[in-house]
Structures are given as C-alpha cells and as structure tokens.
C-alpha cells in the first residue's frame, strides 16, 4: 500500500515541488490514520510505503505514528523517507519496533552544491545522526543526485565516498530531473 499521512514539506529544496508555494505540512488526522491501519490489518497488508517526503519532520507526531503502527500492524514492512538531521535516539528506538527501511535524501555531501539547491549540510551533525541508525541496527540508504548545479565529477565521487563511509545498506543514485513547477526549473537558464 502507498500510504499518505500528510501533504507538503517544511523544506524548500529547489529541485522538488513538494513545498512549492507554501512551506507547510497538511497532516491527516490521527483518527483517520488509525482507521486506515485497522483496515490494513484486517486485509493483512504485508508492506506499506509511507509517501511523506519527510516522515520525521514532526518529531512527536512521528513517534505517535510509529507506536500506532507497531500496535496495529506490527507484522508489515514499512518504508519511510526521513531526514537524518531530525533523527534522535527516541525515534531510532521507535523504528526498531517495526520491520522497516529508511531512505535519506543526502543528495550531495558538498555544502556549496547543496547551497545551490536551498539545502544545508553540517557534516559532523549528519554523521552523528546517521551513526544512531547503525547503533540501533536499522536498515537505511541514501539518495544522491548527480548533475546538481555546481557539482563536478570529483565532488560527486567525494559524496559517494562520504555516503559509503557511513555504512548504509544501499545507495540510490539519480540523475537530476529539472521538473516544471520547481524553483530549479524557473532558474534553469542561469
């Protein structure tokens, strides 16, 4: 099941249209999500892909939802997109109560390249947060995008090396897609 818990994103990455216009997240009520989990449990849904672009952006809501998933549908496998910077021990521990995999949009480990797409990156903090995932034995992977504005082959290789140094279970490499409706599309000429 592709499962949507909210719409929108609090971040404004210039390659993405999730936060185009308003940078707010519209959350489905927890009562609705609980009923949906009850339905999934009755139907014995084996796998759920949570569509939220940043599941853990709201720490307390993420904890409530993880506890609800573990209670209502503990035998399913879940896939989440998370932000490493929002991770802490409490969330990492809560993820261990589910069969799940976490996908983290690193995109690049080059702060200048990330600045060009309206993202920030603090290497020490990112590494420390990802170390929690390894400490708790969680399955996780990184997304990297090649062809970002200002990136070069050597800096992209450095991003791959950095990502692999954090011991992910997998690495996804994507070519930049300049999508209509994104800030990057509007700035493509320059």
C-alpha positions, -999 to +999 in steps of 0.1 A: +000+000+000+012+035-008+001+054+023-001+092+026+000+106+061+004+142+052+009+165+022+036+191+017+071+196+031+086+221+056+117+223+035+122+242+002+147+222-019+148+239-053+146+206-073+114+194-055+078+207-059+065+192-026+069+226-009+061+248-039+042+278-027+035+274+010+062+256+031+037+239+054+026+203+060-011+195+060-015+164+082-042+139+080-059+134+114-045+106+136-080+092+140-082+087+102-048+071+101-057+047+129-088+036+110-067+031+079-042+010+099-072-011+112-083-017+076-047-026+066-045-051+095-079-067+085-066-070+049-033-083+061-013-058+041+023-070+040+041-038+030+035-001+033+054+027+016+048+059+035+047+087+009+055+116+032+087+133+019+100+138+054+082+114+078+102+126+109+099+164+104+074+165+132+092+145+160+063+140+183+038+130+155+064+106+141+067+089+175+029+086+179+026+071+144+054+046+149+038+035+182+004+032+164+020+012+135+037-012+160+005-017+179-020-020+149+001-036+122+034-049+136+040-076+110+041-054+079+072-040+064+073-002+062+094+021+040+100+057+051+117+088+038+133+106+067+157+134+073+188+124+092+191+158+109+157+151+126+168+118+140+174+111+177+177+081+200+140+081+208+130+079+171+157+054+163+145+031+191+109+035+179+118+025+144+133-008+158+098-019+168+089-023+131+103-041+101+113-011+081+138+006+059+146+043+059+156+064+029+176+096+035+179+122+008+215+132+012+217+144-024+253+156-021+279+159+007+292+192-008+279+222+012+283+245-018+264+223-041+236+219-015+235+257-010+227+259-048+196+239-042+185+256-010+197+228+014+221+230+043+246+204+054+266+201+085+288+170+081+296+163+118+259+165+128+248+144+098+274+117+105+264+117+142+227+113+134+233+085+109+255+067+134+224+063+156+208+043+128+238+019+127+238+018+165+202+006+165+207-018+136+183+000+113+182-006+076+188+026+057+200+041+025+209+074+009+198+091-022+224+110-042+217+132-072+243+137-099+242+168-122+232+193-094+242+229-101+278+234-093+286+197-089+316+182-106+326+146-112+353+148-084+329+163-059+302+137-068+327+110-062+335+126-028+298+125-020+297+087-028+328+081-007+313+100+022+279+082+019+296+048+019+317+058+049+285+059+069+277+022+062+243+024+045+226-007+034+221+007+000+228+038-021+205+052-048+220+074-075+197+096-095+203+120-124+189+154-117+155+160-132+146+196-137+109+194-131+084+220-143+070+239-114+101+238-093+124+267-083+152+250-101+132+249-133+125+286-130+162+293-126+174+268-152+185+295-177+211+309-152 
